[in-house]
Amino acid sequence: MDYKVHEAIWIATAIMTYEVFGEIEHFMLDDISFKQAGIKKRAVLYTEKNIDSARISQ
């Protein structure tokens, strides 16, 4: 699949959030904290375009 960069970032973050939600019995917003490198590593699975770190921070 080849999504736009911003779509790939949102998809990656949504999936990562879902994974955390499934692992923690009592889910709190503090449990959701992802590093740019982790998001980028996941987002490259959804796009062939280059993902700049600045795009992740937006």
N, C-alpha and C positions, 0 to 999 in steps of 0.2 A: 504494500500500500504506500502511496506517496501523497501525504497530506501537505498542506502549507505549513510553514515553520510554526506559526502561532497555534495552529490546530494540533500539531504534533506535541507541542509543549503542554497544552491543555489536556490532551488525551493521556499523555504520560503521567501528569500530575493526578488526574482523576483515578487512573488505575492504581497508582501508588497509594493514594488515599484509601481506596477500596481495600487494598491488601492490608493496610494498617488496621482499618476498621474490623476486618475479619479476624485479626490476631488478638485484639484487645477486648476483654470482656466489658469493661467500663470505659468507654471511649470518651475522651475529652479533647478539646481543641488544642491543648498543649502537646498532645500526642502527634500532631501533624506538623512536622518540621523537616523539610527536605533541603538538601544542599544542591546548589546549581549543578555540580558534577553528576549527582545522582539523577537529576531530572534530565540532563543532557544525554546521559548514557541510555536512559529509557526512550527519550524522544527520537533518537536516531533510528530506532526501530520502525518509526512511522513516517519518516521522510528521507529522501535522498539529498535534500538540500543541506547546506551548511548552517549549523545552529550556533550563532554567536551568544556568548554569555550575557551580553546586554539584552538580548531578546528574552531570555529566561527571566531576568529581573523585572521586565515590564509587567 
